[in-house]
């Protein structure tokens, strides 16, 4: 498992999801805190490429040895890529939640939604760290 970290340059959702925004596209995943709370991830059920995500709504499920948890979209948009490597190696979410453990890439729909997300300092404060 990865060491606890919350990279600068990402935006965070209060439901423990992150977004790396690059122009009109964003890569999404779950935070270190979320994967640690879940424990060993054994399955990721992604949305289909071409589907539409709505900010603050569930778009996927992550299953661990402890529980099945919904994954919430920090931003709205169309899914343009899914991390297919997770189907055979879902533990990448635990090992590298901000790198090889990314979940989906989207073309963002509403730039103003970014303003409702947390920067790293605000997210750490939410966690009490």
Backbone atoms as SQL, in Angstrom:
CREATE TABLE atoms (id INTEGER PRIMARY KEY, chain TEXT, resi INTEGER, resn TEXT, atom TEXT, x REAL, y REAL, z REAL);
INSERT INTO atoms VALUES
  (1, 'A', 1, 'UNK', 'N', 0.826, -1.197, 0.000),
  (2, 'A', 1, 'UNK', 'CA', 0.000, 0.000, 0.000),
  (3, 'A', 1, 'UNK', 'C', 0.865, 1.253, 0.000),
  (4, 'A', 2, 'UNK', 'N', 0.347, 2.268, -0.625),
  (5, 'A', 2, 'UNK', 'CA', 1.047, 3.548, -0.705),
  (6, 'A', 2, 'UNK', 'C', 1.072, 4.229, 0.661),
  (7, 'A', 3, 'UNK', 'N', 2.059, 5.090, 0.856),
  (8, 'A', 3, 'UNK', 'CA', 2.115, 5.915, 2.063),
  (9, 'A', 3, 'UNK', 'C', 1.094, 7.042, 1.930),
  (10, 'A', 4, 'UNK', 'N', 0.588, 7.501, 3.066),
  (11, 'A', 4, 'UNK', 'CA', -0.403, 8.572, 3.052),
  (12, 'A', 4, 'UNK', 'C', 0.160, 9.812, 2.376),
  (13, 'A', 5, 'UNK', 'N', -0.571, 10.305, 1.393),
  (14, 'A', 5, 'UNK', 'CA', -0.200, 11.559, 0.755),
  (15, 'A', 5, 'UNK', 'C', -1.396, 12.146, 0.026),
  (16, 'A', 6, 'UNK', 'N', -1.330, 13.460, -0.170),
  (17, 'A', 6, 'UNK', 'CA', -2.367, 14.216, -0.856),
  (18, 'A', 6, 'UNK', 'C', -1.653, 15.251, -1.724),
  (19, 'A', 7, 'UNK', 'N', -1.414, 14.919, -2.994),
  (20, 'A', 7, 'UNK', 'CA', -0.595, 15.782, -3.853),
  (21, 'A', 7, 'UNK', 'C', -1.183, 17.172, -4.079),
  (22, 'A', 8, 'UNK', 'N', -0.274, 18.151, -4.136),
  (23, 'A', 8, 'UNK', 'CA', -0.647, 19.489, -4.585),
  (24, 'A', 8, 'UNK', 'C', -1.021, 19.389, -6.056),
  (25, 'A', 9, 'UNK', 'N', -1.783, 20.327, -6.522),
  (26, 'A', 9, 'UNK', 'CA', -2.120, 20.360, -7.932),
  (27, 'A', 9, 'UNK', 'C', -3.367, 19.565, -8.289),
  (28, 'A', 10, 'UNK', 'N', -3.900, 18.813, -7.338),
  (29, 'A', 10, 'UNK', 'CA', -5.151, 18.104, -7.550),
  (30, 'A', 10, 'UNK', 'C', -6.260, 18.867, -6.845),
  (31, 'A', 11, 'UNK', 'N', -7.488, 18.630, -7.265),
  (32, 'A', 11, 'UNK', 'CA', -8.645, 19.152, -6.553),
  (33, 'A', 11, 'UNK', 'C', -9.354, 17.971, -5.918),
  (34, 'A', 12, 'UNK', 'N', -9.915, 18.186, -4.734),
  (35, 'A', 12, 'UNK', 'CA', -10.481, 17.106, -3.940),
  (36, 'A', 12, 'UNK', 'C', -11.962, 17.322, -3.680),
  (37, 'A', 13, 'UNK', 'N', -12.705, 16.230, -3.666),
  (38, 'A', 13, 'UNK', 'CA', -14.135, 16.232, -3.376),
  (39, 'A', 13, 'UNK', 'C', -14.304, 15.754, -1.936),
  (40, 'A', 14, 'UNK', 'N', -15.264, 16.283, -1.189),
  (41, 'A', 14, 'UNK', 'CA', -15.451, 15.855, 0.209),
  (42, 'A', 14, 'UNK', 'C', -15.727, 14.355, 0.374),
  (43, 'A', 15, 'UNK', 'N', -16.165, 13.672, -0.695),
  (44, 'A', 15, 'UNK', 'CA', -16.405, 12.225, -0.614),
  (45, 'A', 15, 'UNK', 'C', -15.129, 11.428, -0.885),
  (46, 'A', 16, 'UNK', 'N', -13.969, 12.104, -0.859),
  (47, 'A', 16, 'UNK', 'CA', -12.653, 11.468, -0.943),
  (48, 'A', 16, 'UNK', 'C', -12.283, 10.992, -2.341),
  (49, 'A', 17, 'UNK', 'N', -12.652, 11.825, -3.306),
  (50, 'A', 17, 'UNK', 'CA', -12.274, 11.615, -4.693),
  (51, 'A', 17, 'UNK', 'C', -11.394, 12.786, -5.121),
  (52, 'A', 18, 'UNK', 'N', -10.583, 12.575, -6.149),
  (53, 'A', 18, 'UNK', 'CA', -9.716, 13.643, -6.633),
  (54, 'A', 18, 'UNK', 'C', -9.887, 13.838, -8.133),
  (55, 'A', 19, 'UNK', 'N', -9.484, 15.027, -8.594),
  (56, 'A', 19, 'UNK', 'CA', -9.503, 15.362, -10.019),
  (57, 'A', 19, 'UNK', 'C', -8.201, 16.060, -10.382),
  (58, 'A', 20, 'UNK', 'N', -7.567, 15.568, -11.448),
  (59, 'A', 20, 'UNK', 'CA', -6.396, 16.234, -12.031),
  (60, 'A', 20, 'UNK', 'C', -6.888, 16.850, -13.339),
  (61, 'A', 21, 'UNK', 'N', -7.031, 18.176, -13.352),
  (62, 'A', 21, 'UNK', 'CA', -7.619, 18.871, -14.493),
  (63, 'A', 21, 'UNK', 'C', -6.509, 19.354, -15.420),
  (64, 'A', 22, 'UNK', 'N', -6.668, 19.002, -16.700),
  (65, 'A', 22, 'UNK', 'CA', -5.721, 19.414, -17.733),
  (66, 'A', 22, 'UNK', 'C', -6.537, 19.936, -18.912),
  (67, 'A', 23, 'UNK', 'N', -6.688, 21.257, -18.968),
  (68, 'A', 23, 'UNK', 'CA', -7.508, 21.853, -20.013),
  (69, 'A', 23, 'UNK', 'C', -8.968, 21.493, -19.816),
  (70, 'A', 24, 'UNK', 'N', -9.577, 20.896, -20.844),
  (71, 'A', 24, 'UNK', 'CA', -10.980, 20.503, -20.765),
  (72, 'A', 24, 'UNK', 'C', -11.160, 19.054, -20.342),
  (73, 'A', 25, 'UNK', 'N', -10.054, 18.390, -19.989),
  (74, 'A', 25, 'UNK', 'CA', -10.123, 17.003, -19.557),
  (75, 'A', 25, 'UNK', 'C', -9.694, 16.889, -18.096),
  (76, 'A', 26, 'UNK', 'N', -10.195, 15.834, -17.449),
  (77, 'A', 26, 'UNK', 'CA', -9.818, 15.585, -16.060),
  (78, 'A', 26, 'UNK', 'C', -9.667, 14.079, -15.853),
  (79, 'A', 27, 'UNK', 'N', -8.650, 13.721, -15.084),
  (80, 'A', 27, 'UNK', 'CA', -8.464, 12.345, -14.637),
  (81, 'A', 27, 'UNK', 'C', -9.021, 12.280, -13.228),
  (82, 'A', 28, 'UNK', 'N', -9.795, 11.223, -12.930),
  (83, 'A', 28, 'UNK', 'CA', -10.437, 11.084, -11.628),
  (84, 'A', 28, 'UNK', 'C', -9.975, 9.820, -10.929),
  (85, 'A', 29, 'UNK', 'N', -9.997, 9.862, -9.608),
  (86, 'A', 29, 'UNK', 'CA', -9.656, 8.688, -8.802),
  (87, 'A', 29, 'UNK', 'C', -10.110, 8.886, -7.374),
  (88, 'A', 30, 'UNK', 'N', -9.770, 7.923, -6.526),
  (89, 'A', 30, 'UNK', 'CA', -10.080, 8.054, -5.103),
  (90, 'A', 30, 'UNK', 'C', -8.799, 8.395, -4.351),
  (91, 'A', 31, 'UNK', 'N', -8.954, 9.072, -3.236),
  (92, 'A', 31, 'UNK', 'CA', -7.800, 9.542, -2.472),
  (93, 'A', 31, 'UNK', 'C', -7.169, 8.419, -1.650),
  (94, 'A', 32, 'UNK', 'N', -5.990, 8.729, -1.138),
  (95, 'A', 32, 'UNK', 'CA', -5.313, 7.785, -0.258),
  (96, 'A', 32, 'UNK', 'C', -6.224, 7.442, 0.915),
  (97, 'A', 33, 'UNK', 'N', -6.881, 8.446, 1.477),
  (98, 'A', 33, 'UNK', 'CA', -7.774, 8.231, 2.620),
  (99, 'A', 33, 'UNK', 'C', -8.859, 7.214, 2.279),
  (100, 'A', 34, 'UNK', 'N', -9.468, 7.358, 1.094),
  (101, 'A', 34, 'UNK', 'CA', -10.548, 6.454, 0.687),
  (102, 'A', 34, 'UNK', 'C', -10.046, 5.027, 0.524),
  (103, 'A', 35, 'UNK', 'N', -8.916, 4.853, -0.167),
  (104, 'A', 35, 'UNK', 'CA', -8.426, 3.490, -0.378),
  (105, 'A', 35, 'UNK', 'C', -7.971, 2.863, 0.931),
  (106, 'A', 36, 'UNK', 'N', -7.457, 3.673, 1.849),
  (107, 'A', 36, 'UNK', 'CA', -7.037, 3.151, 3.150),
  (108, 'A', 36, 'UNK', 'C', -8.255, 2.695, 3.963),
  (109, 'A', 37, 'UNK', 'N', -9.328, 3.478, 3.910),
  (110, 'A', 37, 'UNK', 'CA', -10.553, 3.113, 4.632),
  (111, 'A', 37, 'UNK', 'C', -11.171, 1.843, 4.049),
  (112, 'A', 38, 'UNK', 'N', -11.078, 1.677, 2.745),
  (113, 'A', 38, 'UNK', 'CA', -11.625, 0.495, 2.096),
  (114, 'A', 38, 'UNK', 'C', -10.834, -0.769, 2.427),
  (115, 'A', 39, 'UNK', 'N', -9.540, -0.634, 2.517),
  (116, 'A', 39, 'UNK', 'CA', -8.689, -1.812, 2.648),
  (117, 'A', 39, 'UNK', 'C', -8.346, -2.354, 1.268),
  (118, 'A', 40, 'UNK', 'N', -7.975, -3.595, 1.194),
  (119, 'A', 40, 'UNK', 'CA', -7.513, -4.190, -0.056),
  (120, 'A', 40, 'UNK', 'C', -8.612, -4.195, -1.122),
  (121, 'A', 41, 'UNK', 'N', -8.394, -3.436, -2.204),
  (122, 'A', 41, 'UNK', 'CA', -9.359, -3.362, -3.291),
  (123, 'A', 41, 'UNK', 'C', -9.248, -4.623, -4.144),
  (124, 'A', 42, 'UNK', 'N', -10.403, -5.257, -4.394),
  (125, 'A', 42, 'UNK', 'CA', -10.419, -6.501, -5.166),
  (126, 'A', 42, 'UNK', 'C', -11.194, -6.383, -6.477),
  (127, 'A', 43, 'UNK', 'N', -11.945, -5.276, -6.677),
  (128, 'A', 43, 'UNK', 'CA', -12.728, -5.138, -7.905),
  (129, 'A', 43, 'UNK', 'C', -13.113, -3.683, -8.117),
  (130, 'A', 44, 'UNK', 'N', -13.054, -3.247, -9.377),
  (131, 'A', 44, 'UNK', 'CA', -13.501, -1.916, -9.775),
  (132, 'A', 44, 'UNK', 'C', -14.503, -2.086, -10.898),
  (133, 'A', 45, 'UNK', 'N', -15.706, -1.541, -10.709),
  (134, 'A', 45, 'UNK', 'CA', -16.778, -1.608, -11.712),
  (135, 'A', 45, 'UNK', 'C', -16.904, -0.224, -12.344),
  (136, 'A', 46, 'UNK', 'N', -16.246, -0.018, -13.495),
  (137, 'A', 46, 'UNK', 'CA', -16.226, 1.321, -14.094),
  (138, 'A', 46, 'UNK', 'C', -17.461, 1.616, -14.929),
  (139, 'A', 47, 'UNK', 'N', -17.672, 2.899, -15.211),
  (140, 'A', 47, 'UNK', 'CA', -18.727, 3.268, -16.161),
  (141, 'A', 47, 'UNK', 'C', -18.227, 2.982, -17.584),
  (142, 'A', 48, 'UNK', 'N', -19.125, 2.977, -18.535),
  (143, 'A', 48, 'UNK', 'CA', -18.752, 2.767, -19.931),
  (144, 'A', 48, 'UNK', 'C', -18.185, 4.048, -20.536),
  (145, 'A', 49, 'UNK', 'N', -17.207, 3.888, -21.429),
  (146, 'A', 49, 'UNK', 'CA', -16.734, 5.036, -22.200),
  (147, 'A', 49, 'UNK', 'C', -17.931, 5.590, -22.961),
  (148, 'A', 50, 'UNK', 'N', -18.072, 6.909, -22.942),
  (149, 'A', 50, 'UNK', 'CA', -19.199, 7.567, -23.590),
  (150, 'A', 50, 'UNK', 'C', -20.328, 7.913, -22.638),
  (151, 'A', 51, 'UNK', 'N', -20.314, 7.324, -21.433),
  (152, 'A', 51, 'UNK', 'CA', -21.363, 7.653, -20.463),
  (153, 'A', 51, 'UNK', 'C', -21.097, 9.031, -19.865),
  (154, 'A', 52, 'UNK', 'N', -22.126, 9.593, -19.265),
  (155, 'A', 52, 'UNK', 'CA', -22.040, 10.935, -18.696),
  (156, 'A', 52, 'UNK', 'C', -22.031, 10.860, -17.177),
  (157, 'A', 53, 'UNK', 'N', -21.079, 11.563, -16.571),
  (158, 'A', 53, 'UNK', 'CA', -21.012, 11.668, -15.111),
  (159, 'A', 53, 'UNK', 'C', -21.641, 12.989, -14.692),
  (160, 'A', 54, 'UNK', 'N', -22.285, 12.969, -13.544),
  (161, 'A', 54, 'UNK', 'CA', -22.855, 14.175, -12.961),
  (162, 'A', 54, 'UNK', 'C', -22.157, 14.429, -11.639),
  (163, 'A', 55, 'UNK', 'N', -21.668, 15.645, -11.458),
  (164, 'A', 55, 'UNK', 'CA', -20.955, 15.998, -10.232),
  (165, 'A', 55, 'UNK', 'C', -21.772, 15.633, -9.006),
  (166, 'A', 56, 'UNK', 'N', -21.111, 15.076, -8.010),
  (167, 'A', 56, 'UNK', 'CA', -21.680, 14.713, -6.711),
  (168, 'A', 56, 'UNK', 'C', -22.566, 13.473, -6.754),
  (169, 'A', 57, 'UNK', 'N', -22.593, 12.780, -7.888),
  (170, 'A', 57, 'UNK', 'CA', -23.370, 11.547, -7.984),
  (171, 'A', 57, 'UNK', 'C', -22.438, 10.359, -8.203),
  (172, 'A', 58, 'UNK', 'N', -22.889, 9.198, -7.758),
  (173, 'A', 58, 'UNK', 'CA', -22.104, 7.976, -7.903),
  (174, 'A', 58, 'UNK', 'C', -21.979, 7.601, -9.380),
  (175, 'A', 59, 'UNK', 'N', -20.771, 7.186, -9.769),
  (176, 'A', 59, 'UNK', 'CA', -20.573, 6.762, -11.158),
  (177, 'A', 59, 'UNK', 'C', -19.920, 5.393, -11.279),
  (178, 'A', 60, 'UNK', 'N', -19.466, 4.832, -10.170),
  (179, 'A', 60, 'UNK', 'CA', -18.781, 3.538, -10.211),
  (180, 'A', 60, 'UNK', 'C', -18.799, 2.936, -8.812),
  (181, 'A', 61, 'UNK', 'N', -18.358, 1.677, -8.743),
  (182, 'A', 61, 'UNK', 'CA', -18.209, 1.010, -7.448),
  (183, 'A', 61, 'UNK', 'C', -16.818, 0.428, -7.336),
  (184, 'A', 62, 'UNK', 'N', -16.288, 0.514, -6.115),
  (185, 'A', 62, 'UNK', 'CA', -15.024, -0.122, -5.772),
  (186, 'A', 62, 'UNK', 'C', -15.331, -1.125, -4.677),
  (187, 'A', 63, 'UNK', 'N', -14.897, -2.359, -4.884),
  (188, 'A', 63, 'UNK', 'CA', -15.148, -3.417, -3.904),
  (189, 'A', 63, 'UNK', 'C', -13.831, -3.792, -3.233),
  (190, 'A', 64, 'UNK', 'N', -13.889, -3.888, -1.925),
  (191, 'A', 64, 'UNK', 'CA', -12.721, -4.313, -1.167),
  (192, 'A', 64, 'UNK', 'C', -13.087, -5.564, -0.381),
  (193, 'A', 65, 'UNK', 'N', -12.119, -6.075, 0.359),
  (194, 'A', 65, 'UNK', 'CA', -12.414, -7.231, 1.198),
  (195, 'A', 65, 'UNK', 'C', -13.382, -6.856, 2.312),
  (196, 'A', 66, 'UNK', 'N', -13.529, -5.556, 2.592),
  (197, 'A', 66, 'UNK', 'CA', -14.411, -5.075, 3.657),
  (198, 'A', 66, 'UNK', 'C', -15.817, -4.727, 3.180),
  (199, 'A', 67, 'UNK', 'N', -15.919, -4.082, 2.006),
  (200, 'A', 67, 'UNK', 'CA', -17.207, -3.513, 1.601),
  (201, 'A', 67, 'UNK', 'C', -17.206, -3.133, 0.131),
  (202, 'A', 68, 'UNK', 'N', -18.385, -2.795, -0.359),
  (203, 'A', 68, 'UNK', 'CA', -18.542, -2.198, -1.683),
  (204, 'A', 68, 'UNK', 'C', -18.878, -0.732, -1.454),
  (205, 'A', 69, 'UNK', 'N', -18.154, 0.153, -2.130),
  (206, 'A', 69, 'UNK', 'CA', -18.364, 1.586, -1.943),
  (207, 'A', 69, 'UNK', 'C', -18.609, 2.278, -3.271),
  (208, 'A', 70, 'UNK', 'N', -19.510, 3.249, -3.246),
  (209, 'A', 70, 'UNK', 'CA', -19.739, 4.079, -4.414),
  (210, 'A', 70, 'UNK', 'C', -18.585, 5.053, -4.583),
  (211, 'A', 71, 'UNK', 'N', -18.317, 5.397, -5.826),
  (212, 'A', 71, 'UNK', 'CA', -17.330, 6.417, -6.164),
  (213, 'A', 71, 'UNK', 'C', -18.117, 7.600, -6.718),
  (214, 'A', 72, 'UNK', 'N', -17.859, 8.787, -6.164),
  (215, 'A', 72, 'UNK', 'CA', -18.610, 9.986, -6.540),
  (216, 'A', 72, 'UNK', 'C', -17.810, 10.863, -7.486),
  (217, 'A', 73, 'UNK', 'N', -18.503, 11.407, -8.462),
  (218, 'A', 73, 'UNK', 'CA', -17.872, 12.270, -9.454),
  (219, 'A', 73, 'UNK', 'C', -17.619, 13.654, -8.869),
  (220, 'A', 74, 'UNK', 'N', -16.368, 14.102, -8.873),
  (221, 'A', 74, 'UNK', 'CA', -16.097, 15.467, -8.431),
  (222, 'A', 74, 'UNK', 'C', -16.523, 16.505, -9.469),
  (223, 'A', 75, 'UNK', 'N', -16.637, 16.054, -10.731),
  (224, 'A', 75, 'UNK', 'CA', -16.994, 16.942, -11.835),
  (225, 'A', 75, 'UNK', 'C', -17.937, 16.221, -12.790),
  (226, 'A', 76, 'UNK', 'N', -18.716, 16.993, -13.535),
  (227, 'A', 76, 'UNK', 'CA', -19.571, 16.433, -14.579),
  (228, 'A', 76, 'UNK', 'C', -18.782, 16.328, -15.877),
  (229, 'A', 77, 'UNK', 'N', -19.149, 15.344, -16.694),
  (230, 'A', 77, 'UNK', 'CA', -18.510, 15.229, -17.998),
  (231, 'A', 77, 'UNK', 'C', -18.743, 13.878, -18.631),
  (232, 'A', 78, 'UNK', 'N', -18.214, 13.732, -19.841),
  (233, 'A', 78, 'UNK', 'CA', -18.324, 12.491, -20.597),
  (234, 'A', 78, 'UNK', 'C', -17.080, 11.643, -20.380),
  (235, 'A', 79, 'UNK', 'N', -17.279, 10.366, -20.078),
  (236, 'A', 79, 'UNK', 'CA', -16.158, 9.453, -19.887),
  (237, 'A', 79, 'UNK', 'C', -15.487, 9.216, -21.238),
  (238, 'A', 80, 'UNK', 'N', -14.185, 9.550, -21.323),
  (239, 'A', 80, 'UNK', 'CA', -13.440, 9.354, -22.562),
  (240, 'A', 80, 'UNK', 'C', -12.431, 8.217, -22.443),
  (241, 'A', 81, 'UNK', 'N', -12.154, 7.771, -21.210),
  (242, 'A', 81, 'UNK', 'CA', -11.245, 6.638, -21.009),
  (243, 'A', 81, 'UNK', 'C', -11.492, 6.028, -19.639),
  (244, 'A', 82, 'UNK', 'N', -11.297, 4.726, -19.568),
  (245, 'A', 82, 'UNK', 'CA', -11.396, 3.976, -18.320),
  (246, 'A', 82, 'UNK', 'C', -10.061, 3.265, -18.129),
  (247, 'A', 83, 'UNK', 'N', -9.587, 3.193, -16.910),
  (248, 'A', 83, 'UNK', 'CA', -8.328, 2.514, -16.634),
  (249, 'A', 83, 'UNK', 'C', -8.557, 1.000, -16.681),
  (250, 'A', 84, 'UNK', 'N', -8.428, 0.438, -17.884),
  (251, 'A', 84, 'UNK', 'CA', -8.665, -0.990, -18.090),
  (252, 'A', 84, 'UNK', 'C', -7.681, -1.870, -17.329),
  (253, 'A', 85, 'UNK', 'N', -6.524, -1.325, -16.962),
  (254, 'A', 85, 'UNK', 'CA', -5.540, -2.111, -16.206),
  (255, 'A', 85, 'UNK', 'C', -6.083, -2.546, -14.850),
  (256, 'A', 86, 'UNK', 'N', -7.077, -1.824, -14.343),
  (257, 'A', 86, 'UNK', 'CA', -7.635, -2.154, -13.035),
  (258, 'A', 86, 'UNK', 'C', -8.471, -3.428, -13.055),
  (259, 'A', 87, 'UNK', 'N', -8.941, -3.842, -14.230),
  (260, 'A', 87, 'UNK', 'CA', -9.753, -5.062, -14.284),
  (261, 'A', 87, 'UNK', 'C', -8.924, -6.282, -13.888),
  (262, 'A', 88, 'UNK', 'N', -7.659, -6.295, -14.231),
  (263, 'A', 88, 'UNK', 'CA', -6.796, -7.405, -13.852),
  (264, 'A', 88, 'UNK', 'C', -5.953, -7.136, -12.626),
  (265, 'A', 89, 'UNK', 'N', -5.822, -5.861, -12.265),
  (266, 'A', 89, 'UNK', 'CA', -4.973, -5.477, -11.131),
  (267, 'A', 89, 'UNK', 'C', -5.607, -4.356, -10.318),
  (268, 'A', 90, 'UNK', 'N', -6.761, -4.617, -9.681),
  (269, 'A', 90, 'UNK', 'CA', -7.428, -3.552, -8.926),
  (270, 'A', 90, 'UNK', 'C', -6.606, -3.044, -7.740),
  (271, 'A', 91, 'UNK', 'N', -5.621, -3.829, -7.310),
  (272, 'A', 91, 'UNK', 'CA', -4.776, -3.403, -6.190),
  (273, 'A', 91, 'UNK', 'C', -3.951, -2.165, -6.523),
  (274, 'A', 92, 'UNK', 'N', -3.867, -1.798, -7.797),
  (275, 'A', 92, 'UNK', 'CA', -3.159, -0.562, -8.173),
  (276, 'A', 92, 'UNK', 'C', -3.793, 0.652, -7.500),
  (277, 'A', 93, 'UNK', 'N', -5.090, 0.559, -7.216),
  (278, 'A', 93, 'UNK', 'CA', -5.765, 1.650, -6.507),
  (279, 'A', 93, 'UNK', 'C', -5.136, 1.838, -5.127),
  (280, 'A', 94, 'UNK', 'N', -4.781, 0.738, -4.466),
  (281, 'A', 94, 'UNK', 'CA', -4.124, 0.821, -3.167),
  (282, 'A', 94, 'UNK', 'C', -2.665, 1.237, -3.302),
  (283, 'A', 95, 'UNK', 'N', -1.990, 0.681, -4.290),
  (284, 'A', 95, 'UNK', 'CA', -0.556, 0.895, -4.434),
  (285, 'A', 95, 'UNK', 'C', -0.191, 2.290, -4.924),
  (286, 'A', 96, 'UNK', 'N', -1.017, 2.865, -5.780),
  (287, 'A', 96, 'UNK', 'CA', -0.690, 4.145, -6.420),
  (288, 'A', 96, 'UNK', 'C', -1.980, 4.888, -6.786),
  (289, 'A', 97, 'UNK', 'N', -2.727, 5.367, -5.762),
  (290, 'A', 97, 'UNK', 'CA', -4.051, 5.948, -6.043),
  (291, 'A', 97, 'UNK', 'C', -4.028, 7.183, -6.940),
  (292, 'A', 98, 'UNK', 'N', -2.900, 7.876, -7.034),
  (293, 'A', 98, 'UNK', 'CA', -2.831, 9.094, -7.843),
  (294, 'A', 98, 'UNK', 'C', -2.102, 8.881, -9.171),
  (295, 'A', 99, 'UNK', 'N', -1.602, 7.691, -9.382),
  (296, 'A', 99, 'UNK', 'CA', -0.866, 7.386, -10.612),
  (297, 'A', 99, 'UNK', 'C', -1.538, 6.250, -11.345),
  (298, 'A', 100, 'UNK', 'N', -0.958, 5.046, -11.254),
  (299, 'A', 100, 'UNK', 'CA', -1.488, 3.889, -11.969),
  (300, 'A', 100, 'UNK', 'C', -2.872, 3.470, -11.488),
  (301, 'A', 101, 'UNK', 'N', -3.309, 3.988, -10.343),
  (302, 'A', 101, 'UNK', 'CA', -4.623, 3.643, -9.807),
  (303, 'A', 101, 'UNK', 'C', -5.735, 4.608, -10.178),
  (304, 'A', 102, 'UNK', 'N', -5.487, 5.490, -11.166),
  (305, 'A', 102, 'UNK', 'CA', -6.560, 6.393, -11.622),
  (306, 'A', 102, 'UNK', 'C', -7.728, 5.548, -12.117),
  (307, 'A', 103, 'UNK', 'N', -8.935, 6.131, -12.103),
  (308, 'A', 103, 'UNK', 'CA', -10.133, 5.386, -12.469),
  (309, 'A', 103, 'UNK', 'C', -10.646, 5.700, -13.870),
  (310, 'A', 104, 'UNK', 'N', -10.947, 6.967, -14.129),
  (311, 'A', 104, 'UNK', 'CA', -11.488, 7.364, -15.438),
  (312, 'A', 104, 'UNK', 'C', -10.934, 8.724, -15.842),
  (313, 'A', 105, 'UNK', 'N', -11.051, 8.993, -17.154),
  (314, 'A', 105, 'UNK', 'CA', -10.773, 10.327, -17.683),
  (315, 'A', 105, 'UNK', 'C', -12.057, 10.823, -18.308),
  (316, 'A', 106, 'UNK', 'N', -12.319, 12.113, -18.099),
  (317, 'A', 106, 'UNK', 'CA', -13.541, 12.709, -18.646),
  (318, 'A', 106, 'UNK', 'C', -13.225, 13.988, -19.408),
  (319, 'A', 107, 'UNK', 'N', -14.116, 14.322, -20.328),
  (320, 'A', 107, 'UNK', 'CA', -14.128, 15.658, -20.922),
  (321, 'A', 107, 'UNK', 'C', -15.098, 16.441, -20.062),
  (322, 'A', 108, 'UNK', 'N', -14.605, 17.461, -19.372),
  (323, 'A', 108, 'UNK', 'CA', -15.435, 18.183, -18.410),
  (324, 'A', 108, 'UNK', 'C', -16.540, 18.959, -19.112),
  (325, 'A', 109, 'UNK', 'N', -17.667, 19.078, -18.424),
  (326, 'A', 109, 'UNK', 'CA', -18.840, 19.731, -18.995),
  (327, 'A', 109, 'UNK', 'C', -19.037, 21.154, -18.481),
  (328, 'A', 110, 'UNK', 'N', -18.626, 21.417, -17.240),
  (329, 'A', 110, 'UNK', 'CA', -18.938, 22.699, -16.616),
  (330, 'A', 110, 'UNK', 'C', -17.728, 23.188, -15.828),
  (331, 'A', 111, 'UNK', 'N', -16.986, 24.125, -16.398),
  (332, 'A', 111, 'UNK', 'CA', -15.762, 24.620, -15.772),
  (333, 'A', 111, 'UNK', 'C', -15.999, 25.191, -14.378),
  (334, 'A', 112, 'UNK', 'N', -17.165, 25.788, -14.136),
  (335, 'A', 112, 'UNK', 'CA', -17.427, 26.425, -12.842),
  (336, 'A', 112, 'UNK', 'C', -17.510, 25.410, -11.696),
  (337, 'A', 113, 'UNK', 'N', -17.734, 24.123, -12.005),
  (338, 'A', 113, 'UNK', 'CA', -17.782, 23.109, -10.940),
  (339, 'A', 113, 'UNK', 'C', -16.454, 22.995, -10.198),
  (340, 'A', 114, 'UNK', 'N', -15.390, 23.355, -10.841),
  (341, 'A', 114, 'UNK', 'CA', -14.061, 23.298, -10.211),
  (342, 'A', 114, 'UNK', 'C', -14.024, 24.135, -8.931),
  (343, 'A', 115, 'UNK', 'N', -14.786, 25.222, -8.936),
  (344, 'A', 115, 'UNK', 'CA', -14.782, 26.149, -7.803),
  (345, 'A', 115, 'UNK', 'C', -15.342, 25.529, -6.528),
  (346, 'A', 116, 'UNK', 'N', -16.114, 24.458, -6.649),
  (347, 'A', 116, 'UNK', 'CA', -16.695, 23.825, -5.460),
  (348, 'A', 116, 'UNK', 'C', -15.795, 22.751, -4.865),
  (349, 'A', 117, 'UNK', 'N', -14.693, 22.437, -5.542),
  (350, 'A', 117, 'UNK', 'CA', -13.772, 21.420, -5.037),
  (351, 'A', 117, 'UNK', 'C', -12.756, 22.036, -4.084),
  (352, 'A', 118, 'UNK', 'N', -12.094, 21.184, -3.323),
  (353, 'A', 118, 'UNK', 'CA', -11.147, 21.615, -2.296),
  (354, 'A', 118, 'UNK', 'C', -9.712, 21.539, -2.807),
  (355, 'A', 119, 'UNK', 'N', -8.900, 22.508, -2.396),
  (356, 'A', 119, 'UNK', 'CA', -7.470, 22.356, -2.664),
  (357, 'A', 119, 'UNK', 'C', -6.895, 21.449, -1.590),
  (358, 'A', 120, 'UNK', 'N', -5.612, 21.143, -1.689),
  (359, 'A', 120, 'UNK', 'CA', -5.027, 20.163, -0.768),
  (360, 'A', 120, 'UNK', 'C', -5.109, 20.629, 0.689),
  (361, 'A', 121, 'UNK', 'N', -4.913, 21.913, 0.946),
  (362, 'A', 121, 'UNK', 'CA', -4.971, 22.417, 2.327),
  (363, 'A', 121, 'UNK', 'C', -6.373, 22.256, 2.912),
  (364, 'A', 122, 'UNK', 'N', -7.389, 22.586, 2.126),
  (365, 'A', 122, 'UNK', 'CA', -8.770, 22.457, 2.596),
  (366, 'A', 122, 'UNK', 'C', -9.144, 20.985, 2.790),
  (367, 'A', 123, 'UNK', 'N', -8.661, 20.111, 1.912),
  (368, 'A', 123, 'UNK', 'CA', -8.954, 18.690, 2.042),
  (369, 'A', 123, 'UNK', 'C', -8.291, 18.125, 3.306),
  (370, 'A', 124, 'UNK', 'N', -7.038, 18.502, 3.543),
  (371, 'A', 124, 'UNK', 'CA', -6.357, 18.042, 4.762),
  (372, 'A', 124, 'UNK', 'C', -7.100, 18.527, 6.012),
  (373, 'A', 125, 'UNK', 'N', -7.602, 19.752, 5.964),
  (374, 'A', 125, 'UNK', 'CA', -8.375, 20.285, 7.088),
  (375, 'A', 125, 'UNK', 'C', -9.641, 19.465, 7.298),
  (376, 'A', 126, 'UNK', 'N', -10.323, 19.101, 6.214),
  (377, 'A', 126, 'UNK', 'CA', -11.514, 18.254, 6.292),
  (378, 'A', 126, 'UNK', 'C', -11.175, 16.934, 7.001),
  (379, 'A', 127, 'UNK', 'N', -10.000, 16.397, 6.708),
  (380, 'A', 127, 'UNK', 'CA', -9.558, 15.136, 7.311),
  (381, 'A', 127, 'UNK', 'C', -9.043, 15.306, 8.735),
  (382, 'A', 128, 'UNK', 'N', -8.811, 16.548, 9.132),
  (383, 'A', 128, 'UNK', 'CA', -8.242, 16.791, 10.466),
  (384, 'A', 128, 'UNK', 'C', -6.747, 16.502, 10.507),
  (385, 'A', 129, 'UNK', 'N', -6.057, 16.724, 9.372),
  (386, 'A', 129, 'UNK', 'CA', -4.605, 16.461, 9.271),
  (387, 'A', 129, 'UNK', 'C', -3.843, 17.729, 9.047);
